[in-house]
Amino acid sequence: MIKIAPSILSADFSKLGDQILKTKEAGAEYLHIDVMDGIFVPNISFGAPVYKCIRKMTDQFFDVHLMIVDPLRYIDAFAAAGADGITIHHEACDNRIETLQYIRSKGIKAAVSIKPKTDPQVLKPYLPFIDMILIMSVEPGFGGQSFIPTAIDSVKAAKKLVDESGFDIDIEVDGGLSAKNVDLVTSVGANVIVAGSAVFGAPDMGEAIKEIRENGDKTYCTKL
């Protein structure tokens, strides 16, 4: 079964607490929290103090996506603020395995992400050190973008690497996903779905999450 991770980057921050509670009521297991530094990506979002404030509101899995350079510098702060999992980018630092090991040493899950044009084969050395792979299906930095179809091949390649490794690793996809196209990635092995505008921009967030889950579960392929 798939898991849904609404991305709070697309939320209305004047109603953030209420919207988070609505995602929980609708059964979303995760909250996807994008942290951007204006260097690795051309945008700035929010840091640990912001999501520390909302940590006490919900027991959802805090899926923290670090789109920042040299993320090792900030792991302590994000862990202390309540992250359940932290994702770093393959393209954002050189000390990736050291950073992933340090994340796990804090008792939280470690993940690595790749951008749309990055060859998924770069993921192979990380497999013993991660709990999840995040495939970007848009160029990271801004919400509301359209899904890049080549992400399907990236998900398929990542799934093959995971299956061959024997490790228990989730595959998450982030960017341009909704109930209308979630089957494109669940059918090739993705089981954690990030949805921003499709959830927070919907007239009924609960119904949007329900439709994404139903359409994803129908086509979810556990083995390629």
RACOR-V75140 format. One record per pair of residues at least 4 apart in sequence whose C-alpha atoms are under 8 Angstrom apart, sorted by the first residue. I is the first residue (numbers start at 1). J is the second residue. D is the distance in whole Angstrom. If there is no record, write none. Layout:
# RACOR-V75140
I;J;D
I;J;D
This chain:
# RACOR-V75140
1;191;7
1;217;6
1;220;7
2;190;8
2;191;4
2;192;6
2;193;7
2;213;7
2;216;7
2;217;6
2;220;7
3;28;7
3;29;6
3;30;7
3;191;6
3;192;5
3;193;6
3;213;8
4;28;5
4;29;6
4;30;6
4;192;6
4;193;5
4;194;6
4;195;7
4;209;7
4;212;8
4;213;7
5;28;6
5;29;7
5;30;4
5;31;5
5;32;5
5;63;8
5;192;7
5;193;6
5;194;5
5;195;6
6;23;7
6;28;7
6;30;7
6;31;5
6;32;6
6;194;6
6;195;5
6;196;5
6;199;7
6;200;8
7;11;7
7;31;6
7;32;4
7;33;6
7;34;7
7;194;6
7;195;6
7;196;5
8;31;7
8;32;6
8;33;6
8;34;8
8;196;7
8;200;8
9;33;7
9;34;6
9;45;8
9;143;7
9;196;7
10;143;6
10;144;8
10;196;5
10;197;6
10;200;6
10;201;7
11;15;8
11;16;6
11;19;7
11;196;8
11;197;8
11;200;5
11;201;8
12;16;6
12;19;8
12;200;8
15;19;6
16;20;6
17;21;6
17;54;7
17;57;7
18;22;6
19;23;6
19;200;8
20;24;6
20;58;8
21;25;6
21;57;8
21;58;7
22;26;6
22;205;7
22;206;7
23;27;6
23;28;6
23;205;7
23;206;7
23;209;8
24;28;5
24;29;7
24;58;8
24;60;7
25;206;8
26;205;8
26;206;5
26;207;8
26;209;7
26;210;7
27;209;8
28;60;8
28;209;7
29;60;6
29;61;6
30;60;5
30;61;4
30;62;6
30;63;6
31;60;6
31;61;6
31;62;5
31;63;6
32;62;6
32;63;5
32;64;6
32;65;7
32;194;7
33;51;8
33;62;7
33;63;6
33;64;5
33;65;6
34;45;7
34;46;8
34;64;6
34;65;5
34;66;6
34;67;7
35;44;8
35;45;6
35;46;6
35;47;6
35;64;7
35;65;6
35;66;5
35;67;6
35;68;7
36;40;7
36;41;7
36;43;6
36;44;5
36;45;5
36;46;7
36;66;7
36;67;5
36;68;6
36;141;7
37;41;7
37;42;8
37;43;7
37;44;5
37;45;7
37;67;7
37;68;5
37;69;8
38;42;5
38;43;5
38;44;5
38;68;8
39;43;8
39;68;7
39;69;7
40;67;6
40;68;5
40;69;6
40;92;7
41;67;7
41;68;7
41;140;7
41;141;5
42;141;6
43;141;6
43;142;7
46;50;6
47;51;7
48;52;6
48;77;6
48;78;5
48;81;6
49;53;7
49;81;7
50;54;7
51;55;6
51;81;7
51;82;8
52;56;8
52;81;5
52;82;6
54;58;7
55;59;7
55;81;8
55;82;6
61;83;8
61;84;6
61;85;8
62;82;7
62;83;5
62;84;5
62;85;6
63;83;7
63;84;6
63;85;5
63;86;6
63;87;8
64;83;6
64;84;8
64;85;6
64;86;5
64;87;6
65;86;6
65;87;5
65;88;7
66;71;7
66;86;7
66;87;6
66;88;5
66;89;7
67;88;7
67;89;7
67;92;8
67;140;8
67;141;8
68;88;8
68;89;8
68;92;7
69;92;5
69;93;6
70;92;7
70;93;5
71;75;7
71;88;7
71;92;8
71;93;7
71;99;7
72;99;5
72;102;8
74;78;6
75;79;6
75;102;8
75;103;7
76;80;6
76;106;8
77;81;6
78;82;7
78;83;6
79;83;5
79;84;8
79;106;7
79;108;8
83;108;7
84;108;5
84;109;6
85;108;5
85;109;4
85;110;6
85;111;7
86;103;7
86;108;7
86;109;6
86;110;5
86;111;6
87;110;6
87;111;4
87;112;5
87;113;7
87;134;8
88;92;7
88;96;8
88;100;8
88;111;6
88;112;5
88;113;6
89;93;7
89;112;6
89;113;5
89;114;6
90;96;7
90;112;6
90;113;6
90;114;6
91;114;7
91;115;8
95;99;6
96;100;6
97;101;6
97;126;7
97;129;7
98;102;6
99;103;6
100;104;6
100;110;6
100;111;7
100;129;6
100;130;7
101;105;6
101;110;8
101;129;6
102;106;7
103;107;7
103;108;6
103;109;7
103;110;6
104;108;5
104;109;6
104;110;6
109;130;7
109;131;6
109;132;8
110;129;7
110;130;5
110;131;6
110;132;7
111;130;5
111;131;6
111;132;5
111;133;6
111;134;7
112;123;8
112;126;8
112;130;7
112;132;7
112;133;5
112;134;6
113;133;6
113;134;4
113;135;6
113;136;7
114;118;6
114;120;7
114;134;7
114;135;6
114;136;6
115;135;7
115;136;5
115;137;8
115;138;8
115;139;6
115;140;7
116;135;7
116;136;6
116;137;6
116;138;6
116;139;6
116;148;8
116;150;7
116;151;6
116;154;8
118;122;8
119;154;8
120;154;6
120;157;6
120;158;6
121;157;8
121;158;8
121;161;8
123;127;7
123;158;8
124;161;7
126;130;6
127;162;7
127;165;7
127;167;7
127;169;8
128;167;7
130;169;7
131;168;7
131;169;5
131;170;6
132;169;5
132;170;4
132;171;6
132;172;7
133;158;8
133;169;7
133;170;6
133;171;5
133;172;6
134;171;6
134;172;5
134;173;6
134;174;7
135;151;7
135;154;7
135;155;7
135;171;7
135;172;6
135;173;5
135;174;6
136;140;7
136;151;7
136;173;6
136;174;5
136;175;6
137;147;6
137;148;5
137;149;7
137;150;8
137;151;5
137;173;7
137;174;6
137;175;5
137;176;7
138;145;6
138;146;7
138;147;6
138;148;6
138;174;7
138;175;5
138;176;7
143;175;8
143;196;7
143;197;7
144;175;8
144;176;7
144;196;7
144;197;6
145;175;7
145;176;6
146;175;7
146;176;5
147;175;6
147;176;4
147;177;6
148;176;8
150;154;7
151;155;6
152;156;6
152;184;7
152;185;6
152;188;7
153;157;6
154;158;6
155;159;6
155;171;8
155;173;8
155;185;7
155;188;7
155;189;7
155;190;7
156;160;6
156;188;5
156;189;7
156;224;8
157;161;6
158;162;6
158;171;8
159;163;6
159;171;7
159;188;7
159;189;6
159;190;8
159;224;7
160;164;6
160;224;7
161;165;6
162;166;6
162;167;6
162;168;8
162;169;7
163;167;7
163;223;7
170;190;7
170;191;6
170;192;7
171;189;7
171;190;5
171;191;6
171;192;6
172;190;6
172;191;6
172;192;4
172;193;6
172;194;7
173;185;8
173;190;7
173;192;7
173;193;5
173;194;6
174;193;7
174;194;5
174;195;7
175;194;7
175;195;7
176;195;7
177;181;6
177;182;6
177;193;8
177;194;7
177;195;6
177;198;7
178;182;6
178;195;7
178;198;5
178;212;6
179;183;8
179;198;8
179;208;7
179;211;6
179;212;4
179;213;8
179;215;6
179;216;8
180;212;8
180;215;8
181;185;8
182;186;6
182;193;8
182;212;7
182;215;7
182;216;6
183;187;6
183;215;6
183;216;5
183;218;8
183;219;6
183;220;7
184;188;7
185;189;7
185;190;5
186;190;5
186;191;6
186;216;6
186;217;8
186;219;6
186;220;5
186;221;6
187;216;8
187;219;5
187;220;5
187;221;5
188;220;7
188;221;6
188;224;7
189;220;6
189;221;5
189;222;6
189;223;7
189;224;7
190;220;7
190;221;8
191;220;7
195;199;6
196;200;6
196;201;8
197;201;5
197;202;7
198;202;6
198;208;7
199;205;5
199;208;6
199;209;6
200;205;6
201;205;8
202;208;7
204;208;6
205;209;6
206;210;6
207;211;6
208;212;6
209;213;6
210;214;6
211;215;6
212;216;6
213;217;6
214;218;6
215;219;7
216;220;6
